[in-house]
Amino acid sequence: MMKIRMAALALVMLCAQSVVSAQTPKVLNVGYVGRQTAPEGIAMTAFADEVKKRSGGRIEIRQHPGGALGGDREVLEGLQIGTVDIAIPSTSVIANFVPELQILDIPFLFRDYDHAQAVLDGPIGQEMLAKAGSKGLVGLAFGGIGFRQLTNSKRAVTSPDDVKGLKIRTQENQIHLQVWRALGALPTPMALPEVFTSLQQGTVDGQENPIGAILNNKFGQVQKYLTLTNHAFTPIGMVMSPTAYNALSDADKKMMIEAARNAMRVCKEQVALVERTGVDALRQQGMQVVEKVDTAKFQAQLKGAYAELGKRFGEAAINRIRDFK
């Protein structure tokens, strides 16, 4: 009788464990430096909702916005060692791990957002995503958070001459450093979570980011001048840890990629929404806005940098992106 009872108890416990296991979702942690209300944050919420729905609740995407898991570089290193599951950093930082992506940082490379997204969704972007695999990263999809604009606390920038001597925070990216030096600025690479305090304390005079990032990081509170330079598009890449990705079934891998692509479309819609109202919002915060910029003068100032970049990447590769339709 005792043996029967023990066997019955063991069966009950096994069934209970199976029920708990079935009810406990697989958690995937996502780290990013933007706020959850930023375009990329809203996109990640859409991604999480789609994954939950399509997996029947088996997979939960847990968001850690605002640099809670570190800056872009730290999060990418976390992906490589498996302590972070998914991230959506700027490709400017991913390029430190996947050098082929550096070509996307060439200033004035893209005509508009539609051109940039077409390149990223097309064969060029897919080739770049594939290269992440050899660097300990799994590329899911590319998107973008808009064109970068310049802010500073010293003076209105209307020409390249006004840039000279400004201490400008940049991303940790060699092309960005090269470009700002060519314009006569003093570029200072810095993780995004550190930028507000550095601007507030005067460690740097300015920074450059898309309108959405300027708003969401409240840079208008510590910057006086905004110049709509549109000098570089800001692609982002949704990348995943190989450890987390390889633990998924083939069906779930496909789902992740599809949900990531859908999320990047949501991001594009949100960027368009922010940019329709964002400049006026910053103006209402007290920023002086320079809207008319002579792009040709900036490009002329960068003639030497363009020559070096042409040798580095090859004019054919650059023109393949520039002329893509």
Contacts in CASP RR format, 6 or more apart in sequence:
PFRMAT RR
TARGET T0000
AUTHOR 0000-0000-0000
METHOD contacts of the structure
MODEL  1
MMKIRMAALALVMLCAQSVVSAQTPKVLNVGYVGRQTAPEGIAMTAFADE
VKKRSGGRIEIRQHPGGALGGDREVLEGLQIGTVDIAIPSTSVIANFVPE
LQILDIPFLFRDYDHAQAVLDGPIGQEMLAKAGSKGLVGLAFGGIGFRQL
TNSKRAVTSPDDVKGLKIRTQENQIHLQVWRALGALPTPMALPEVFTSLQ
QGTVDGQENPIGAILNNKFGQVQKYLTLTNHAFTPIGMVMSPTAYNALSD
ADKKMMIEAARNAMRVCKEQVALVERTGVDALRQQGMQVVEKVDTAKFQA
QLKGAYAELGKRFGEAAINRIRDFK
25 52 0 8 1.000
25 55 0 8 1.000
25 57 0 8 1.000
25 58 0 8 1.000
25 59 0 8 1.000
25 60 0 8 1.000
26 58 0 8 1.000
26 59 0 8 1.000
26 60 0 8 1.000
27 60 0 8 1.000
27 62 0 8 1.000
28 59 0 8 1.000
28 60 0 8 1.000
28 61 0 8 1.000
28 62 0 8 1.000
28 85 0 8 1.000
28 86 0 8 1.000
28 244 0 8 1.000
29 62 0 8 1.000
29 64 0 8 1.000
29 69 0 8 1.000
29 84 0 8 1.000
29 85 0 8 1.000
29 86 0 8 1.000
30 44 0 8 1.000
30 48 0 8 1.000
30 61 0 8 1.000
30 62 0 8 1.000
30 63 0 8 1.000
30 64 0 8 1.000
30 84 0 8 1.000
30 85 0 8 1.000
30 86 0 8 1.000
30 87 0 8 1.000
30 88 0 8 1.000
31 63 0 8 1.000
31 64 0 8 1.000
31 65 0 8 1.000
31 67 0 8 1.000
31 68 0 8 1.000
31 69 0 8 1.000
31 70 0 8 1.000
31 75 0 8 1.000
31 84 0 8 1.000
31 86 0 8 1.000
31 87 0 8 1.000
31 88 0 8 1.000
32 40 0 8 1.000
32 41 0 8 1.000
32 44 0 8 1.000
32 63 0 8 1.000
32 64 0 8 1.000
32 65 0 8 1.000
32 66 0 8 1.000
32 67 0 8 1.000
32 72 0 8 1.000
32 75 0 8 1.000
32 87 0 8 1.000
32 88 0 8 1.000
32 89 0 8 1.000
33 65 0 8 1.000
33 66 0 8 1.000
33 67 0 8 1.000
33 70 0 8 1.000
33 71 0 8 1.000
33 72 0 8 1.000
33 75 0 8 1.000
33 89 0 8 1.000
33 191 0 8 1.000
33 192 0 8 1.000
33 193 0 8 1.000
34 40 0 8 1.000
34 41 0 8 1.000
34 65 0 8 1.000
34 66 0 8 1.000
34 67 0 8 1.000
34 192 0 8 1.000
34 213 0 8 1.000
34 216 0 8 1.000
34 217 0 8 1.000
35 41 0 8 1.000
35 65 0 8 1.000
35 66 0 8 1.000
35 216 0 8 1.000
35 217 0 8 1.000
36 42 0 8 1.000
36 44 0 8 1.000
36 45 0 8 1.000
36 63 0 8 1.000
36 65 0 8 1.000
36 66 0 8 1.000
37 216 0 8 1.000
38 65 0 8 1.000
38 145 0 8 1.000
38 212 0 8 1.000
38 213 0 8 1.000
38 216 0 8 1.000
39 145 0 8 1.000
39 212 0 8 1.000
39 267 0 8 1.000
39 270 0 8 1.000
39 271 0 8 1.000
39 273 0 8 1.000
39 274 0 8 1.000
40 88 0 8 1.000
40 144 0 8 1.000
40 145 0 8 1.000
40 236 0 8 1.000
40 267 0 8 1.000
41 63 0 8 1.000
41 65 0 8 1.000
42 266 0 8 1.000
42 267 0 8 1.000
42 270 0 8 1.000
43 88 0 8 1.000
43 263 0 8 1.000
43 264 0 8 1.000
43 266 0 8 1.000
43 267 0 8 1.000
43 270 0 8 1.000
44 61 0 8 1.000
44 63 0 8 1.000
44 65 0 8 1.000
44 88 0 8 1.000
44 263 0 8 1.000
45 63 0 8 1.000
46 262 0 8 1.000
46 263 0 8 1.000
46 266 0 8 1.000
47 61 0 8 1.000
47 238 0 8 1.000
47 259 0 8 1.000
47 260 0 8 1.000
47 262 0 8 1.000
47 263 0 8 1.000
48 60 0 8 1.000
48 61 0 8 1.000
48 62 0 8 1.000
48 63 0 8 1.000
50 259 0 8 1.000
50 262 0 8 1.000
50 263 0 8 1.000
51 59 0 8 1.000
51 60 0 8 1.000
51 61 0 8 1.000
51 255 0 8 1.000
51 256 0 8 1.000
51 259 0 8 1.000
52 59 0 8 1.000
52 60 0 8 1.000
52 61 0 8 1.000
54 255 0 8 1.000
54 259 0 8 1.000
55 252 0 8 1.000
55 255 0 8 1.000
59 252 0 8 1.000
61 86 0 8 1.000
66 193 0 8 1.000
67 75 0 8 1.000
67 192 0 8 1.000
67 193 0 8 1.000
69 75 0 8 1.000
69 78 0 8 1.000
69 84 0 8 1.000
70 191 0 8 1.000
70 193 0 8 1.000
71 191 0 8 1.000
71 192 0 8 1.000
71 193 0 8 1.000
72 87 0 8 1.000
72 89 0 8 1.000
72 90 0 8 1.000
72 93 0 8 1.000
72 94 0 8 1.000
72 171 0 8 1.000
72 172 0 8 1.000
72 191 0 8 1.000
72 192 0 8 1.000
73 93 0 8 1.000
73 96 0 8 1.000
73 172 0 8 1.000
73 191 0 8 1.000
74 191 0 8 1.000
75 84 0 8 1.000
75 87 0 8 1.000
75 89 0 8 1.000
76 87 0 8 1.000
76 89 0 8 1.000
76 93 0 8 1.000
76 94 0 8 1.000
76 96 0 8 1.000
76 97 0 8 1.000
76 137 0 8 1.000
76 239 0 8 1.000
78 84 0 8 1.000
78 241 0 8 1.000
79 85 0 8 1.000
79 86 0 8 1.000
79 87 0 8 1.000
79 136 0 8 1.000
79 137 0 8 1.000
79 239 0 8 1.000
79 240 0 8 1.000
79 241 0 8 1.000
80 97 0 8 1.000
80 135 0 8 1.000
80 136 0 8 1.000
80 137 0 8 1.000
80 241 0 8 1.000
82 241 0 8 1.000
82 243 0 8 1.000
82 244 0 8 1.000
84 241 0 8 1.000
85 240 0 8 1.000
85 241 0 8 1.000
85 244 0 8 1.000
86 140 0 8 1.000
86 238 0 8 1.000
86 239 0 8 1.000
86 240 0 8 1.000
86 241 0 8 1.000
86 244 0 8 1.000
87 238 0 8 1.000
87 239 0 8 1.000
88 236 0 8 1.000
88 237 0 8 1.000
88 238 0 8 1.000
88 239 0 8 1.000
89 236 0 8 1.000
89 237 0 8 1.000
89 239 0 8 1.000
90 145 0 8 1.000
90 171 0 8 1.000
90 234 0 8 1.000
90 235 0 8 1.000
90 236 0 8 1.000
90 237 0 8 1.000
91 101 0 8 1.000
91 104 0 8 1.000
91 105 0 8 1.000
91 142 0 8 1.000
91 235 0 8 1.000
91 236 0 8 1.000
91 237 0 8 1.000
92 101 0 8 1.000
92 104 0 8 1.000
92 105 0 8 1.000
92 171 0 8 1.000
92 172 0 8 1.000
92 173 0 8 1.000
92 175 0 8 1.000
92 176 0 8 1.000
92 234 0 8 1.000
93 171 0 8 1.000
93 172 0 8 1.000
93 173 0 8 1.000
94 101 0 8 1.000
94 132 0 8 1.000
94 137 0 8 1.000
94 237 0 8 1.000
94 239 0 8 1.000
95 101 0 8 1.000
95 102 0 8 1.000
95 104 0 8 1.000
95 105 0 8 1.000
95 173 0 8 1.000
95 175 0 8 1.000
96 172 0 8 1.000
96 173 0 8 1.000
97 132 0 8 1.000
97 135 0 8 1.000
97 136 0 8 1.000
97 137 0 8 1.000
98 128 0 8 1.000
98 131 0 8 1.000
98 132 0 8 1.000
98 135 0 8 1.000
98 137 0 8 1.000
100 128 0 8 1.000
100 131 0 8 1.000
101 128 0 8 1.000
101 131 0 8 1.000
102 173 0 8 1.000
102 174 0 8 1.000
102 175 0 8 1.000
102 313 0 8 1.000
103 109 0 8 1.000
103 313 0 8 1.000
103 317 0 8 1.000
103 318 0 8 1.000
103 321 0 8 1.000
104 128 0 8 1.000
104 233 0 8 1.000
104 235 0 8 1.000
104 321 0 8 1.000
105 173 0 8 1.000
105 175 0 8 1.000
105 176 0 8 1.000
105 179 0 8 1.000
105 232 0 8 1.000
106 175 0 8 1.000
106 232 0 8 1.000
106 306 0 8 1.000
106 309 0 8 1.000
106 313 0 8 1.000
106 318 0 8 1.000
107 179 0 8 1.000
107 231 0 8 1.000
107 232 0 8 1.000
107 298 0 8 1.000
107 299 0 8 1.000
107 302 0 8 1.000
108 230 0 8 1.000
108 231 0 8 1.000
108 232 0 8 1.000
108 295 0 8 1.000
108 298 0 8 1.000
108 299 0 8 1.000
109 232 0 8 1.000
109 233 0 8 1.000
109 318 0 8 1.000
109 321 0 8 1.000
109 322 0 8 1.000
110 116 0 8 1.000
110 119 0 8 1.000
110 147 0 8 1.000
110 233 0 8 1.000
110 321 0 8 1.000
113 144 0 8 1.000
113 146 0 8 1.000
113 147 0 8 1.000
113 233 0 8 1.000
113 268 0 8 1.000
113 271 0 8 1.000
113 272 0 8 1.000
115 324 0 8 1.000
116 144 0 8 1.000
116 233 0 8 1.000
116 235 0 8 1.000
117 143 0 8 1.000
117 144 0 8 1.000
117 264 0 8 1.000
117 268 0 8 1.000
118 324 0 8 1.000
118 325 0 8 1.000
119 125 0 8 1.000
119 321 0 8 1.000
119 324 0 8 1.000
120 142 0 8 1.000
120 143 0 8 1.000
120 144 0 8 1.000
120 235 0 8 1.000
121 142 0 8 1.000
121 261 0 8 1.000
124 320 0 8 1.000
124 321 0 8 1.000
124 324 0 8 1.000
125 142 0 8 1.000
128 142 0 8 1.000
129 139 0 8 1.000
129 140 0 8 1.000
129 141 0 8 1.000
129 142 0 8 1.000
132 138 0 8 1.000
132 139 0 8 1.000
132 239 0 8 1.000
133 139 0 8 1.000
133 242 0 8 1.000
136 242 0 8 1.000
137 239 0 8 1.000
137 240 0 8 1.000
137 241 0 8 1.000
137 242 0 8 1.000
138 239 0 8 1.000
138 240 0 8 1.000
138 241 0 8 1.000
138 242 0 8 1.000
138 245 0 8 1.000
139 237 0 8 1.000
139 238 0 8 1.000
139 239 0 8 1.000
139 240 0 8 1.000
140 237 0 8 1.000
140 238 0 8 1.000
140 239 0 8 1.000
140 240 0 8 1.000
140 256 0 8 1.000
140 257 0 8 1.000
140 260 0 8 1.000
140 261 0 8 1.000
141 237 0 8 1.000
141 238 0 8 1.000
141 257 0 8 1.000
141 260 0 8 1.000
141 261 0 8 1.000
141 263 0 8 1.000
141 264 0 8 1.000
142 235 0 8 1.000
142 236 0 8 1.000
142 237 0 8 1.000
142 238 0 8 1.000
142 264 0 8 1.000
143 235 0 8 1.000
143 236 0 8 1.000
143 237 0 8 1.000
143 238 0 8 1.000
143 264 0 8 1.000
143 267 0 8 1.000
143 268 0 8 1.000
144 233 0 8 1.000
144 234 0 8 1.000
144 235 0 8 1.000
144 236 0 8 1.000
144 237 0 8 1.000
144 264 0 8 1.000
144 267 0 8 1.000
144 268 0 8 1.000
144 271 0 8 1.000
145 210 0 8 1.000
145 212 0 8 1.000
145 213 0 8 1.000
145 234 0 8 1.000
145 236 0 8 1.000
145 267 0 8 1.000
145 271 0 8 1.000
146 210 0 8 1.000
146 211 0 8 1.000
146 212 0 8 1.000
146 233 0 8 1.000
146 234 0 8 1.000
146 271 0 8 1.000
146 275 0 8 1.000
147 210 0 8 1.000
147 230 0 8 1.000
147 231 0 8 1.000
147 232 0 8 1.000
147 233 0 8 1.000
147 234 0 8 1.000
148 208 0 8 1.000
148 209 0 8 1.000
148 210 0 8 1.000
148 229 0 8 1.000
148 230 0 8 1.000
148 231 0 8 1.000
148 232 0 8 1.000
148 233 0 8 1.000
148 234 0 8 1.000
149 208 0 8 1.000
149 209 0 8 1.000
149 210 0 8 1.000
149 211 0 8 1.000
149 214 0 8 1.000
149 226 0 8 1.000
149 227 0 8 1.000
149 228 0 8 1.000
149 229 0 8 1.000
149 230 0 8 1.000
149 231 0 8 1.000
150 157 0 8 1.000
150 163 0 8 1.000
150 168 0 8 1.000
150 206 0 8 1.000
150 207 0 8 1.000
150 208 0 8 1.000
150 226 0 8 1.000
150 227 0 8 1.000
150 229 0 8 1.000
150 231 0 8 1.000
151 206 0 8 1.000
151 207 0 8 1.000
151 208 0 8 1.000
151 209 0 8 1.000
151 214 0 8 1.000
151 219 0 8 1.000
151 220 0 8 1.000
151 223 0 8 1.000
151 225 0 8 1.000
151 226 0 8 1.000
151 227 0 8 1.000
151 287 0 8 1.000
152 166 0 8 1.000
152 168 0 8 1.000
152 205 0 8 1.000
152 206 0 8 1.000
152 207 0 8 1.000
152 223 0 8 1.000
152 224 0 8 1.000
152 225 0 8 1.000
153 199 0 8 1.000
153 202 0 8 1.000
153 205 0 8 1.000
153 206 0 8 1.000
153 222 0 8 1.000
153 223 0 8 1.000
153 224 0 8 1.000
153 225 0 8 1.000
154 166 0 8 1.000
154 205 0 8 1.000
154 206 0 8 1.000
154 225 0 8 1.000
155 162 0 8 1.000
155 225 0 8 1.000
156 162 0 8 1.000
156 225 0 8 1.000
156 227 0 8 1.000
156 288 0 8 1.000
156 290 0 8 1.000
157 163 0 8 1.000
157 166 0 8 1.000
157 225 0 8 1.000
157 227 0 8 1.000
157 229 0 8 1.000
157 290 0 8 1.000
158 227 0 8 1.000
158 290 0 8 1.000
158 293 0 8 1.000
158 294 0 8 1.000
159 294 0 8 1.000
159 297 0 8 1.000
160 183 0 8 1.000
160 184 0 8 1.000
160 297 0 8 1.000
160 298 0 8 1.000
160 301 0 8 1.000
163 180 0 8 1.000
163 183 0 8 1.000
163 184 0 8 1.000
163 185 0 8 1.000
164 183 0 8 1.000
164 184 0 8 1.000
164 185 0 8 1.000
165 184 0 8 1.000
165 185 0 8 1.000
165 186 0 8 1.000
166 185 0 8 1.000
166 186 0 8 1.000
166 205 0 8 1.000
166 206 0 8 1.000
167 185 0 8 1.000
167 186 0 8 1.000
167 188 0 8 1.000
167 203 0 8 1.000
167 204 0 8 1.000
167 205 0 8 1.000
167 206 0 8 1.000
168 180 0 8 1.000
168 185 0 8 1.000
168 186 0 8 1.000
168 187 0 8 1.000
168 188 0 8 1.000
168 204 0 8 1.000
168 205 0 8 1.000
168 206 0 8 1.000
168 207 0 8 1.000
168 208 0 8 1.000
169 187 0 8 1.000
169 188 0 8 1.000
169 189 0 8 1.000
169 190 0 8 1.000
169 195 0 8 1.000
169 198 0 8 1.000
169 199 0 8 1.000
169 204 0 8 1.000
169 206 0 8 1.000
169 207 0 8 1.000
169 208 0 8 1.000
170 176 0 8 1.000
170 177 0 8 1.000
170 180 0 8 1.000
170 187 0 8 1.000
170 188 0 8 1.000
170 189 0 8 1.000
170 190 0 8 1.000
170 207 0 8 1.000
170 208 0 8 1.000
171 189 0 8 1.000
172 189 0 8 1.000
172 190 0 8 1.000
172 191 0 8 1.000
173 189 0 8 1.000
175 309 0 8 1.000
176 187 0 8 1.000
176 189 0 8 1.000
176 232 0 8 1.000
177 187 0 8 1.000
177 189 0 8 1.000
178 305 0 8 1.000
178 308 0 8 1.000
179 231 0 8 1.000
179 232 0 8 1.000
179 302 0 8 1.000
179 305 0 8 1.000
180 186 0 8 1.000
180 187 0 8 1.000
181 187 0 8 1.000
182 301 0 8 1.000
182 302 0 8 1.000
182 304 0 8 1.000
182 305 0 8 1.000
183 298 0 8 1.000
183 301 0 8 1.000
183 302 0 8 1.000
188 203 0 8 1.000
188 204 0 8 1.000
190 198 0 8 1.000
190 204 0 8 1.000
192 213 0 8 1.000
192 217 0 8 1.000
195 204 0 8 1.000
195 207 0 8 1.000
195 217 0 8 1.000
195 219 0 8 1.000
196 217 0 8 1.000
196 218 0 8 1.000
196 219 0 8 1.000
196 222 0 8 1.000
197 203 0 8 1.000
198 204 0 8 1.000
199 206 0 8 1.000
199 207 0 8 1.000
199 219 0 8 1.000
199 222 0 8 1.000
199 223 0 8 1.000
200 222 0 8 1.000
206 223 0 8 1.000
207 219 0 8 1.000
207 223 0 8 1.000
208 229 0 8 1.000
208 231 0 8 1.000
208 232 0 8 1.000
209 217 0 8 1.000
209 219 0 8 1.000
209 234 0 8 1.000
210 234 0 8 1.000
210 271 0 8 1.000
210 275 0 8 1.000
211 274 0 8 1.000
211 275 0 8 1.000
211 278 0 8 1.000
211 279 0 8 1.000
211 282 0 8 1.000
212 271 0 8 1.000
212 274 0 8 1.000
212 275 0 8 1.000
212 278 0 8 1.000
213 219 0 8 1.000
214 220 0 8 1.000
214 223 0 8 1.000
214 226 0 8 1.000
214 282 0 8 1.000
215 274 0 8 1.000
215 278 0 8 1.000
215 281 0 8 1.000
215 282 0 8 1.000
220 226 0 8 1.000
220 282 0 8 1.000
220 285 0 8 1.000
220 286 0 8 1.000
220 287 0 8 1.000
221 285 0 8 1.000
223 287 0 8 1.000
224 286 0 8 1.000
224 287 0 8 1.000
224 288 0 8 1.000
225 287 0 8 1.000
225 288 0 8 1.000
225 290 0 8 1.000
226 279 0 8 1.000
226 282 0 8 1.000
226 287 0 8 1.000
226 288 0 8 1.000
226 289 0 8 1.000
226 290 0 8 1.000
227 289 0 8 1.000
227 290 0 8 1.000
227 293 0 8 1.000
228 279 0 8 1.000
228 289 0 8 1.000
228 290 0 8 1.000
228 291 0 8 1.000
228 293 0 8 1.000
229 293 0 8 1.000
229 295 0 8 1.000
229 298 0 8 1.000
230 293 0 8 1.000
230 295 0 8 1.000
231 298 0 8 1.000
236 264 0 8 1.000
236 267 0 8 1.000
238 260 0 8 1.000
238 263 0 8 1.000
238 264 0 8 1.000
240 256 0 8 1.000
245 253 0 8 1.000
245 256 0 8 1.000
248 256 0 8 1.000
279 289 0 8 1.000
279 291 0 8 1.000
282 289 0 8 1.000
283 289 0 8 1.000
299 306 0 8 1.000
309 318 0 8 1.000
310 318 0 8 1.000
END
